[in-house]
Amino acid sequence: MSKKVRLILLIFISIILTFSIPFIVSIIPKKTPPVVDVDKLNKNFQKTLDKALAAEREKTIQEMENAFKEQQKLENEIMVGFAETFKEFYGEDTKNFKTSYTPDKLLWELSFETNEKGEPLRTDDTTNKGWNAYELKHKYEFNEKKTELKQEATIKVTKDINAKFNINDNKILYNYLGKMLGRELTEKDKNAINIKVNMNFDDLKSIDDLKTYIYDNEQLKIDEMIIETNLNEDKDKGLKSIEFKINYLKNIEEKEESEE
């Protein structure tokens, strides 16, 4: 092939490539970079977040409501328990058992009143067919965090002047004290109370088994409960009364931790 012919061919091929390459490039599919819709993404994320927050909020509210209901149930059971102690023997006369409380239910006040004549109401809560009459004022108070419980109560028992005091013949009294303590009184507890009411308190010191009950020389201590008693007699009416002044301070957190 002569040089002239080769030159013509080269020119011809060049012309073809000049026009064909751009065409080929133009028909090759191009990859379009993804376009992120930021607004749509944000909206979807916000919907997911709102849904999760709503579910968590609902769960928290439900847990709080359940805790509140349980606490309310516990409080009501406690207060009903106090009233039931009187109802067992006074029956319908428990209309004189009054209960009041603050809106936050941190402070409760309970009382058992006298009859219309201002006389204490009698009932037979004994084992010997005798009688007792009761008057009650009881303050039951939590601190704001409900980690501490304070109780102050005055329970006055009136009976025949010739009847010797025996707490086993005062079922309302020992049941009520048990409700305040959160447990039943033991025989040792009852024995200590009997000695305190009927005898000189110094006699208690000579009984080794009861030394743990002595508090401040003139009072009894059962768990966290401090009991002071006063005996009065009305010979004209043939009556005697024993007044129990009770103070009870309980640290709930410490109690729970010790139980664990």
C-alpha positions as CSV (number, residue, x, y, z in Angstrom):
1,M,0.0,0.0,0.0
2,S,1.4,3.3,-1.0
3,K,1.9,6.1,1.4
4,K,-0.8,8.1,-0.3
5,V,-3.3,5.4,0.2
6,R,-2.4,4.9,3.9
7,L,-2.6,8.7,4.5
8,I,-6.1,8.7,3.0
9,L,-7.2,5.8,5.2
10,L,-5.8,7.5,8.3
11,I,-7.6,10.6,7.6
12,F,-10.8,8.7,6.9
13,I,-10.6,6.8,10.2
14,S,-9.9,10.0,12.1
15,I,-13.0,11.6,10.7
16,I,-15.1,8.6,11.8
17,L,-13.7,8.6,15.3
18,T,-14.2,12.3,15.7
19,F,-17.9,12.0,15.2
20,S,-18.5,8.5,16.7
21,I,-16.8,8.9,20.1
22,P,-19.1,11.7,21.4
23,F,-22.1,9.7,20.2
24,I,-20.9,6.5,22.0
25,V,-20.2,8.4,25.2
26,S,-23.6,10.0,25.0
27,I,-25.5,6.7,24.9
28,I,-23.5,5.1,27.8
29,P,-25.9,5.2,30.9
30,K,-24.6,7.5,33.6
31,K,-24.9,6.7,37.4
32,T,-26.8,9.5,39.0
33,P,-25.6,10.3,42.5
34,P,-28.3,9.6,45.2
35,V,-30.2,12.7,46.3
36,V,-30.9,12.7,50.1
37,D,-34.2,14.3,51.1
38,V,-33.1,15.8,54.4
39,D,-36.5,17.2,55.3
40,K,-38.2,13.8,54.7
41,L,-35.5,12.1,56.7
42,N,-36.0,14.5,59.6
43,K,-39.7,14.1,59.5
44,N,-39.5,10.3,59.6
45,F,-36.9,10.4,62.4
46,Q,-39.1,12.8,64.4
47,K,-42.1,10.5,63.9
48,T,-40.1,7.5,65.2
49,L,-38.7,9.6,68.1
50,D,-42.2,10.9,69.1
51,K,-43.6,7.3,69.0
52,A,-40.8,6.0,71.2
53,L,-41.1,8.9,73.6
54,A,-44.9,8.5,73.8
55,A,-44.5,4.8,74.5
56,E,-41.9,5.5,77.2
57,R,-44.1,8.2,78.7
58,E,-47.1,5.9,78.8
59,K,-45.0,3.2,80.4
60,T,-43.7,5.7,83.1
61,I,-47.2,7.0,83.8
62,Q,-48.6,3.5,84.1
63,E,-45.8,2.5,86.5
64,M,-46.5,5.6,88.6
65,E,-50.2,4.9,88.6
66,N,-49.6,1.3,89.6
67,A,-47.2,2.4,92.4
68,F,-49.7,5.0,93.6
69,K,-52.6,2.5,93.6
70,E,-50.4,0.0,95.5
71,Q,-49.5,2.6,98.1
72,Q,-53.1,3.8,98.3
73,K,-54.2,0.2,98.8
74,L,-51.6,-0.3,101.5
75,E,-52.6,2.9,103.3
76,N,-56.3,2.0,103.1
77,E,-55.6,-1.5,104.4
78,I,-53.7,-0.1,107.3
79,M,-56.4,2.4,108.3
80,V,-59.2,-0.2,107.8
81,G,-57.1,-2.5,110.1
82,F,-57.2,0.1,112.8
83,A,-60.9,0.5,112.5
84,E,-61.5,-3.2,112.3
85,T,-59.9,-3.6,115.7
86,F,-62.8,-1.6,117.2
87,K,-65.5,-2.9,114.9
88,E,-64.9,-6.5,116.1
89,F,-66.3,-5.6,119.5
90,Y,-68.2,-2.3,119.1
91,G,-70.1,-3.3,115.9
92,E,-72.2,-0.5,114.5
93,D,-70.9,1.8,117.3
94,T,-67.7,2.2,115.1
95,K,-69.5,5.1,113.5
96,N,-67.7,7.0,116.3
97,F,-64.4,5.9,114.8
98,K,-63.3,8.9,112.8
99,T,-60.6,9.1,110.1
100,S,-59.3,12.2,108.4
101,Y,-56.2,12.9,106.3
102,T,-54.4,15.6,104.4
103,P,-54.7,15.6,100.5
104,D,-51.3,14.1,100.1
105,K,-52.1,11.4,102.7
106,L,-48.9,12.0,104.6
107,L,-50.8,12.8,107.8
108,W,-53.7,10.7,109.1
109,E,-55.7,11.4,112.3
110,L,-57.8,8.7,113.8
111,S,-60.1,8.9,116.9
112,F,-62.7,7.0,118.7
113,E,-65.1,9.3,120.5
114,T,-67.3,9.1,123.5
115,N,-71.0,8.8,123.3
116,E,-73.5,11.6,123.3
117,K,-73.3,12.0,127.1
118,G,-69.6,12.4,126.9
119,E,-69.0,9.0,128.5
120,P,-66.6,6.4,127.1
121,L,-68.4,3.6,125.2
122,R,-68.3,0.2,127.0
123,T,-67.7,-3.1,125.4
124,D,-66.9,-6.7,126.4
125,D,-63.5,-7.5,124.9
126,T,-62.4,-9.5,127.9
127,T,-62.2,-13.2,128.7
128,N,-63.9,-12.9,132.1
129,K,-67.3,-11.2,131.2
130,G,-66.1,-7.9,132.4
131,W,-66.1,-4.7,130.4
132,N,-63.8,-2.0,129.1
133,A,-64.4,1.5,127.6
134,Y,-62.0,3.1,125.1
135,E,-61.1,6.5,123.9
136,L,-58.5,7.1,121.2
137,K,-56.5,9.8,119.5
138,H,-54.0,8.6,117.0
139,K,-51.8,10.6,114.6
140,Y,-50.1,8.6,111.8
141,E,-47.6,10.7,109.8
142,F,-45.1,10.1,107.0
143,N,-42.3,12.4,105.9
144,E,-42.4,13.7,102.3
145,K,-40.3,10.9,100.9
146,K,-42.1,8.3,103.0
147,T,-38.8,7.1,104.4
148,E,-39.9,7.8,108.0
149,L,-43.1,7.0,109.9
150,K,-44.1,8.8,113.1
151,Q,-47.0,7.8,115.3
152,E,-48.4,9.5,118.3
153,A,-51.4,8.0,120.1
154,T,-53.3,8.3,123.4
155,I,-55.4,5.3,124.3
156,K,-57.5,5.6,127.4
157,V,-58.9,2.4,128.9
158,T,-61.6,2.8,131.6
159,K,-62.8,-0.2,133.7
160,D,-64.3,-1.1,137.0
161,I,-62.2,0.2,139.9
162,N,-61.9,-3.3,141.3
163,A,-60.8,-5.0,138.1
164,K,-57.1,-5.7,137.9
165,F,-55.6,-4.7,134.6
166,N,-54.5,-7.6,132.4
167,I,-53.8,-6.8,128.8
168,N,-55.1,-10.2,127.8
169,D,-58.5,-8.9,128.9
170,N,-58.1,-5.8,126.7
171,K,-58.3,-7.4,123.3
172,I,-58.9,-4.0,121.6
173,L,-55.8,-2.6,123.2
174,Y,-53.4,-5.3,122.3
175,N,-54.8,-5.7,118.8
176,Y,-54.4,-2.0,118.2
177,L,-50.9,-1.9,119.6
178,G,-50.1,-4.8,117.3
179,K,-51.5,-2.8,114.3
180,M,-49.2,0.1,115.3
181,L,-46.2,-2.1,115.6
182,G,-47.0,-4.1,112.4
183,R,-46.8,-7.4,114.4
184,E,-48.6,-9.2,117.2
185,L,-47.5,-8.5,120.8
186,T,-45.5,-11.4,122.3
187,E,-46.3,-12.8,125.7
188,K,-43.1,-11.0,127.0
189,D,-44.5,-7.7,125.5
190,K,-47.8,-8.2,127.3
191,N,-46.1,-9.2,130.6
192,A,-44.0,-6.0,130.5
193,I,-47.1,-3.9,130.0
194,N,-49.0,-5.6,132.8
195,I,-46.1,-5.0,135.2
196,K,-45.8,-1.4,134.1
197,V,-49.5,-0.7,134.8
198,N,-50.0,-2.7,138.0
199,M,-46.8,-2.4,139.9
200,N,-44.0,0.0,140.7
201,F,-41.8,0.4,137.7
202,D,-38.7,-0.3,139.7
203,D,-39.9,-3.9,140.1
204,L,-39.4,-4.4,136.4
205,K,-35.7,-3.8,136.8
206,S,-35.3,-7.0,138.9
207,I,-36.7,-9.2,136.2
208,D,-33.8,-10.1,133.9
209,D,-36.1,-11.3,131.1
210,L,-37.8,-7.8,130.9
211,K,-34.8,-5.5,131.2
212,T,-34.8,-4.9,127.5
213,Y,-38.2,-3.1,127.8
214,I,-37.0,-0.4,130.2
215,Y,-36.7,3.0,128.6
216,D,-35.7,6.2,130.4
217,N,-36.5,4.5,133.8
218,E,-40.2,5.2,133.5
219,Q,-41.3,4.0,130.1
220,L,-41.5,0.8,128.1
221,K,-39.9,0.3,124.8
222,I,-41.2,-2.4,122.4
223,D,-39.3,-2.3,119.1
224,E,-39.4,1.4,118.2
225,M,-42.5,2.1,120.2
226,I,-42.2,4.0,123.5
227,I,-45.1,3.6,125.9
228,E,-45.9,5.7,129.0
229,T,-48.8,4.8,131.3
230,N,-50.8,6.8,133.8
231,L,-53.3,5.3,136.3
232,N,-56.2,7.3,137.7
233,E,-59.1,6.3,139.9
234,D,-62.5,7.9,140.5
235,K,-63.7,6.3,143.7
236,D,-67.0,8.3,143.6
237,K,-67.9,6.6,140.3
238,G,-66.1,3.4,141.1
239,L,-64.0,3.6,138.0
240,K,-60.3,3.6,137.1
241,S,-58.6,4.5,133.9
242,I,-55.3,3.7,132.4
243,E,-54.0,6.1,129.8
244,F,-51.4,4.9,127.4
245,K,-49.3,7.6,125.7
246,I,-47.4,6.1,122.8
247,N,-44.7,7.5,120.5
248,Y,-43.4,5.5,117.6
249,L,-40.7,6.7,115.2
250,K,-39.7,4.2,112.5
251,N,-37.1,4.7,109.8
252,I,-38.6,2.7,106.9
253,E,-35.5,2.6,104.7
254,E,-33.3,1.2,107.5
255,K,-35.9,-1.4,108.3
256,E,-36.2,-2.6,104.7
257,E,-32.4,-2.7,104.3
258,S,-32.0,-4.7,107.5
259,E,-34.6,-7.2,106.3
260,E,-32.8,-7.6,103.0
